[in-house]
Amino acid sequence: MTNAIGEALSGVEEVELTVTGRRSGRQIARPVWFVQDDDNVFLMPVTGSDTQWYKNVQQTPMVQLAVDGTSLSSSATPITDTRQVENIVAMFRDKYGPDQVESYYPKHDVAVQVPLG
């Protein structure tokens, strides 16, 4: 991977996700866990489709990812296909451990894909 954000994400536990509030229109930033697969970052909303930032992404898909002073603006794509979501959940379990994922992510009905390219 040649882009700076991809390199910055290597070995990092969390990334700052900035979304646009669907009511306020303001930029809202929060730290989130992620997994990286090739040229994509995958995010899991903590409470699945009930998560506020996920609802914001559905309305305004442009998001920003930032880590260690490097940032990327990209269009996020909600993932609702059960098989794809389960694959992402499995990647989260591999990275963070099954106990952590089950503890912090009680609902696994959606995920979000953010291309790095």
N, C-alpha and C positions, 0 to 999 in steps of 0.2 A: 504494500500500500504506500502510495507516494504522498498522500495529503497530510498536512500537519496535524489535523484533528485526529486522524487515525493513529498516528504515532503517539500523540498526547494521551490517548485513551489506554494505551498499553500499560497493564499493571495497575490501573486505577480502579478503585471500588465504586465510586459514584461520579456522576456528571451533573452539572447544573442545567436544568431544563427551564427554558423561558417560553411561556405560552401567552396568548392574548386572551384576556378575560372576556367571556361572551356577553356579559352585561356591562362591565365597566369599560371595556376596550383598553384597559391598562396592561402593561407587560408584567407578568407574574412569574417570578423565578423560584425554583425549589430544587433541592438536591434529590436525585433519584438514582436507584441502582439501574444497571444496564448490562447487556451482553452484546458483544461485537461478533459478527459473522461476516467474513469477507468485507464488502464495502457497505455494510449496513449495521446500524445500531438498533437493538430491540429493547423496548421499555415495557414494563408491566405495571399497570396502575394498581396501587395497593388494594383498593376495594373494587377492582375490576371496572365494569361499565358504570358503576356508581361514583367513581372518582371524579372530582371536579376538574382536574387538569385534562383528563381524558375527554370530558364533555366539551371543554374549551377547544381541544384539538379537532373534535368533530365539526365544530363551527368554523374555526380558523386554523387550517392545517399547517400554516407556516410557524415553525418553532426555531428556537436557537439552542444549541448544545454548547456548553463551555466547560473547559477544564484547563487548569494551570495557565490561564491567560490566552489560551487558544480557543476560538469559537467558530461555529459554523451555523449558518442559517439554511434550513432545508424544509421541505414539505413532508410532514408526517402522514403516514397512512395507517388508519385503524385496521387491525386484523381481528376478524370475528370467526374465522374458520377454526373449528374445534381442533382439528389435527395440527394446524400451524401453531395455534396457541399452546397446545401441549408440548410441541417441540421446543418452543421458546421457554416454557416452564422448565423443561428438562435442562436446557442450557443454564437457566438461573440456578437450578439445584446443583449443577456441576460447579458453577463459579462460587456460589455463596453457601452451599450446603443445604441439604433437604430440610433440616430443622429450622434454619433461618427463614427459608422461603415459605414453609408452612406457617411459621409464626407471624411473619410480616405480610403475607399475601393470602388472605383467607378466601378470596374469590378469583378464580382463574377463567374468566369468560372472554377476555379480550387482551390484546397486546397492541403495541404500536411499532411500526417500522420507520426508521429515519435513515434515508440513504446518505452516505458520506460523500458521494461523488457529485 
